[in-house]
C-alpha cells in the first residue's frame, strides 16, 4: 500500500509538471514583429493589434523591454477630437518633429519602461448617443486589461503612467482624477482592476469637458466669452461630447450630471498623481481666432496648474506661445518625468 501511494504521488507530480510546461503564458502567445521604427539596438520586442475588448477599435500595440524584473509602463492615447486618429500616431515624429515619438519610446525602453499605444471607439460625427464617456471608458478598460495581465506582460501594475495628446490627454486626466473606477462586483475580472496610476502626461489637453461651466467661467474668463458664443462655434462638438441631438436633450438633469462627471477640474483632488502638462503649440490669442485654438489653448493648462497647485498635486507645467506664459524651472521633459516618477 505504501509503495502504491509513493507511485501515485510521483505520477501526480509528473502530471503537474507536464501541465505547467504545456500551458504557455500570454507573453509566449504574443506574436512579435518588427518595430514600426528602428529600435537602434535597444533590447525590446514589439507586438501589435492586441485586443483588450471585443469592439472593432479596441486594440493596442506594445513595446516590451527585455527585463528579468517587472517593468514600468506608459500607456499612450491618441488625439483627434474623439472622432479620428489611431494608435499608429506614435510610429513617427509629429508636429514638425517637435514630438519625436520614436526617440522618446527608445529612451523609455532603455530605462526599463514598456510603452503601449491604444485606440478606442470613436464618436459618431452624426447621431452620437453615448457621448465622450464611451471612448474614455474604452481607454479605462485598456488600462485595466493590461493591469489584469500584468504578469504576462512583465509589467509592474503599481508603476503605470497614462499619457496622451488632445482628446487622449483629456482622457488620461479624466481616468487619473477619478477616485477609483474599478467595479469590484463585476463578473468581468478585467473591470475589477484598479484605475489608479502613478502619473499623467498630457499634451494640448482640454482642462474639462464641462464646457458650459468651465470654459465660460474659468478657462476663457480673460476673453469674456458667453455660452452663446461658444455654442455658435462648438455646436457639433457639444452634440458629440454629450450624445445629444437637441437643446431640450442638453437642458436636462441627466446632462447636468453627465457634465459634472467629465469635469476634470472638479475631479482633481490632493490624492491624485503627479502631472506633466504642455500646451505650447499655439499662440495665446482669442480662442476662436483660428481653428482648433479653443480646444488646445494655453489657458487649459493654466487652469489645470492652478487647480493642482491649490490642492497640492505635483505638476510640471508648460503653457503659452508668443508669449510663453509659464515654463517649469526644471525643464523636465515628459520622458524624464516618466523615468523619475516610475523609479519612485
LINLINGI-V702063 format. One record per residue. N is the residue number from 1. RES is the residue in three letters. NEAR is the number of other ideal C-beta (glycine too) atoms within 8 Angstrom. Layout:
n=<N	N>
res=<RES	RES>
near=<NEAR	NEAR>
This chain:
n=<1	2	3	4	5	6	7	8	9	10	11	12	13	14	15	16	17	18	19	20	21	22	23	24	25	26	27	28	29	30	31	32	33	34	35	36	37	38	39	40	41	42	43	44	45	46	47	48	49	50	51	52	53	54	55	56	57	58	59	60	61	62	63	64	65	66	67	68	69	70	71	72	73	74	75	76	77	78	79	80	81	82	83	84	85	86	87	88	89	90	91	92	93	94	95	96	97	98	99	100	101	102	103	104	105	106	107	108	109	110	111	112	113	114	115	116	117	118	119	120	121	122	123	124	125	126	127	128	129	130	131	132	133	134	135	136	137	138	139	140	141	142	143	144	145	146	147	148	149	150	151	152	153	154	155	156	157	158	159	160	161	162	163	164	165	166	167	168	169	170	171	172	173	174	175	176	177	178	179	180	181	182	183	184	185	186	187	188	189	190	191	192	193	194	195	196	197	198	199	200	201	202	203	204	205	206	207	208	209	210	211	212	213	214	215	216	217	218	219	220	221	222	223	224	225	226	227	228	229	230	231	232	233	234	235	236	237	238	239	240	241	242	243	244	245	246	247	248	249	250	251	252	253	254	255	256	257	258	259	260	261	262	263	264	265	266	267	268	269	270	271	272	273	274	275	276	277	278	279	280	281	282	283	284	285	286	287	288	289	290	291	292	293	294	295	296	297	298	299	300	301	302	303	304	305	306	307	308	309	310	311	312	313	314	315	316	317	318	319	320	321	322	323	324	325	326	327	328	329	330	331	332	333	334	335	336	337	338	339	340	341	342	343	344>
res=<UNK	UNK	UNK	UNK	UNK	UNK	UNK	UNK	UNK	UNK	UNK	UNK	UNK	UNK	UNK	UNK	UNK	UNK	UNK	UNK	UNK	UNK	UNK	UNK	UNK	UNK	UNK	UNK	UNK	UNK	UNK	UNK	UNK	UNK	UNK	UNK	UNK	UNK	UNK	UNK	UNK	UNK	UNK	UNK	UNK	UNK	UNK	UNK	UNK	UNK	UNK	UNK	UNK	UNK	UNK	UNK	UNK	UNK	UNK	UNK	UNK	UNK	UNK	UNK	UNK	UNK	UNK	UNK	UNK	UNK	UNK	UNK	UNK	UNK	UNK	UNK	UNK	UNK	UNK	UNK	UNK	UNK	UNK	UNK	UNK	UNK	UNK	UNK	UNK	UNK	UNK	UNK	UNK	UNK	UNK	UNK	UNK	UNK	UNK	UNK	UNK	UNK	UNK	UNK	UNK	UNK	UNK	UNK	UNK	UNK	UNK	UNK	UNK	UNK	UNK	UNK	UNK	UNK	UNK	UNK	UNK	UNK	UNK	UNK	UNK	UNK	UNK	UNK	UNK	UNK	UNK	UNK	UNK	UNK	UNK	UNK	UNK	UNK	UNK	UNK	UNK	UNK	UNK	UNK	UNK	UNK	UNK	UNK	UNK	UNK	UNK	UNK	UNK	UNK	UNK	UNK	UNK	UNK	UNK	UNK	UNK	UNK	UNK	UNK	UNK	UNK	UNK	UNK	UNK	UNK	UNK	UNK	UNK	UNK	UNK	UNK	UNK	UNK	UNK	UNK	UNK	UNK	UNK	UNK	UNK	UNK	UNK	UNK	UNK	UNK	UNK	UNK	UNK	UNK	UNK	UNK	UNK	UNK	UNK	UNK	UNK	UNK	UNK	UNK	UNK	UNK	UNK	UNK	UNK	UNK	UNK	UNK	UNK	UNK	UNK	UNK	UNK	UNK	UNK	UNK	UNK	UNK	UNK	UNK	UNK	UNK	UNK	UNK	UNK	UNK	UNK	UNK	UNK	UNK	UNK	UNK	UNK	UNK	UNK	UNK	UNK	UNK	UNK	UNK	UNK	UNK	UNK	UNK	UNK	UNK	UNK	UNK	UNK	UNK	UNK	UNK	UNK	UNK	UNK	UNK	UNK	UNK	UNK	UNK	UNK	UNK	UNK	UNK	UNK	UNK	UNK	UNK	UNK	UNK	UNK	UNK	UNK	UNK	UNK	UNK	UNK	UNK	UNK	UNK	UNK	UNK	UNK	UNK	UNK	UNK	UNK	UNK	UNK	UNK	UNK	UNK	UNK	UNK	UNK	UNK	UNK	UNK	UNK	UNK	UNK	UNK	UNK	UNK	UNK	UNK	UNK	UNK	UNK	UNK	UNK	UNK	UNK	UNK	UNK	UNK	UNK	UNK	UNK	UNK	UNK	UNK	UNK	UNK	UNK	UNK	UNK	UNK	UNK	UNK	UNK	UNK	UNK	UNK	UNK	UNK	UNK	UNK	UNK	UNK>
near=<4	5	6	7	8	8	8	8	8	8	8	8	8	8	8	8	8	8	8	7	6	6	6	5	8	8	9	6	6	9	4	6	7	4	9	6	8	5	10	5	4	9	6	11	8	14	11	8	5	10	7	12	9	4	7	4	9	14	12	13	13	13	13	13	13	6	8	2	6	8	14	14	15	15	15	12	16	16	13	10	9	10	8	5	9	6	11	8	12	11	8	7	10	8	7	4	6	8	10	8	12	11	8	11	12	11	10	14	16	8	7	9	14	16	13	14	15	14	11	12	10	10	13	8	7	4	5	11	6	6	13	12	10	11	14	13	8	14	15	11	13	16	15	15	12	16	12	9	9	11	8	8	13	11	15	9	7	5	11	15	16	15	15	18	13	15	16	15	19	14	13	17	15	13	15	13	10	9	4	7	7	10	7	5	4	8	2	6	7	10	10	11	12	7	12	6	12	12	15	14	15	17	13	12	17	11	13	16	12	12	13	9	11	14	13	12	6	12	12	12	8	5	7	5	10	7	8	6	9	13	9	7	8	10	8	7	10	12	11	15	13	13	10	10	5	6	5	6	10	10	6	8	5	6	12	8	8	11	14	9	7	14	13	15	13	8	9	13	9	6	4	9	11	12	15	15	16	12	16	9	8	12	5	11	8	6	10	8	6	7	3	7	13	11	10	11	13	13	12	16	15	12	14	19	13	8	10	14	9	6	10	6	13	6	13	12	14	13	15	12	10	6	6	9	8	10	6	10	4	5	6	9	6	11	9	8	14	17	12	9	12	12	5	5>
